[in-house]
Amino acid sequence: MNQCVRLPWRVGNSLHWCMDVVFGDDQMRACTDYAAHNLAVLRQFVFNLLRLPPVKRKGGLKTQRLIAATSDSFRAELLGLV
């Protein structure tokens, strides 16, 4: 019974931890109108793109995010443009 109760919490906590480590989610201070919600949707979209890349790269999500920010070719691969 204990495992059944804690399983959803484990999934939620691991996702929250990844979002906080990769994107600094807890440090975001956007609070005007719908900015917080819009940025959360955008971060989740990018997180899913980084988790399921068409070409596997070495390094964690944080490293892949840095590579995607600096490499046009890797970013195009992530978006499926190549």
N, C-alpha and C positions, 0 to 999 in steps of 0.2 A: 504494500500500500504506500509505503514511504517513497519508493521509486516512482510510482505513478504521479504522486503529488509534486515531486521535485523535478521531473523531466522537463515540463514546459519552462520552469524557471531557469534551468541550465541552458536551454536553447536561447532564451531571451537574454540572459546574462552574457553568453558568449558573443551574440550579435552586438550587443551594446558595447562590450569591451573592444571588439574589432572596430566598430565605428568610431569609438573614442580614440583608439590608438592611431588609426589610419588618417582620420579627418579632424581629430581634436574636437569631437562633437560637444563635449561638455564646456568648451571654451567659447562656443558660438554665442554671440549676444545680439542677434538680429531679433528685434521685437516690434517692428512697425508693420501694421496691417497684416498681410499674409507672408511676409518675408521669411519668417522662421519655418513655416510649412513648406513654402516653395523651395527653400534651400535644403530642407530635409529630404524632399522628394528627389532633388537633383543629386544629393550625396548618395542616396540609396541606389539611384540609377548607375552612377559611376562605380559604386562599390560592387554591384552585380557585374558590370563590364570587366572590372579587374579580377573578379573571382573566376570568371569563365572566359578566359582569353582564347582566341582561336589558335594562337601560337604560344606555347608554354615558354616562360622565361624563368631564369633563376632569380631568387630573391622573394621576399615577402610582398604583401600588398602595399606596404609603405614604399618600398623600393620601386615596385611597378608603377605606383602613382607618380613618383619622381621621374621615372623614365618616360611615362606618357606625357608629362608636363614639358619635357625637354626634347622629345623626339617626335617629329611629325610623322615618320613612317610607322612607328609603334602605335601612335594614336590613331592613325588611319586603319591599322590592322584591328585594333580594338573595336572601332566603329563599323568594321566590315566594309570599308571603302576600297580595300585592295584585294 
